[in-house]
Amino acid sequence: MASGPYWNEDVMIANSEMPHILAVGDSWFWYPLNNLLNPVFNLWNGHYVILALGGNGYNAGDLVKPPVRQQFADCLDDYSRSIKVILISGGGNDIAGMEDFLAIIKPDCSAAKRYRACFRPGQPKRMLDAIAGAYRELIAVARAKVPDAVIVTHNYDHAIPSGAGFLGFGHWLKDPMDQARVPHAFRQPVVNALIDGLGARLAGFAKRYQNVVWVKTTGTLARRDWANELHPHPGGFEKIVKRCFKPVLAKYLKW
């Protein structure tokens, strides 16, 4: 029996196991030591096998490009009889970091009178639509290959632009807003608008497709639950799983 989620398919195969939960996504599935998948795995004391695809730093577009998309499709084919739930986590990296964030907001927001005036023309709709397009493709592939599996998405939480990083990595939210001179009163509303906009698009998929579920994860974490600008502490991830994911997954996986 596995001692935790598999982040390497070869190891899973060597252990003669097949996934019940296929997770494709970014650092919320891959973050070292603490991530969403560990507490999901612990919900059933390891009774269900989890295989993760993707990687740290991946944006939503990366999930529908080789090699991830091909591996995703292959796994859906190879393990179609065992997969019960498909978890998707993508979009957080698309709206964070110097390059991506500065593509969303104006070069100089110092004169803005409201937070929405900080966005470039057409933003954040253009960026959020691109993220939604990647989700749409992943959902289409999954529904075509494993039509009975439940597809579960989430929209992170309202990250705090504090400037906190991790082992030299950072510059995700505060630094680009410093460069663009975003008024401090508008910084949290700008982040919230991006996260809530992603949630609105994921909620739309859940309404459109019977086997797609959106887990609303926003509003779960307190300031003390964040390890840095993008990732919660282990206790924060556990809180999200117990409060948000557990009631949903319990409908589809037996205890």
Protein Blocks (a to p, Z undefined) as FASTA:
>chain_A
ZZbdcfbfklmmmnopacfbdcdddfklmgghiafklmmmmmnnomaccddehdehiafk
lmmccfklmmmmmmmmmmmmmpmbdcddehjlmmgcjklmmmmpcfblklpcbfklmpcg
hiaklmmmmmmmmmmmmmmmmmmmmmmbccdddehjadddehpaeehiahklmmmmmmno
pafklmmmmmmmmmmmmmmmmmmmmmmpmkbccddfehkacfklpmblmbccfklmmmmm
mmmmmmmmmmmpcZZ
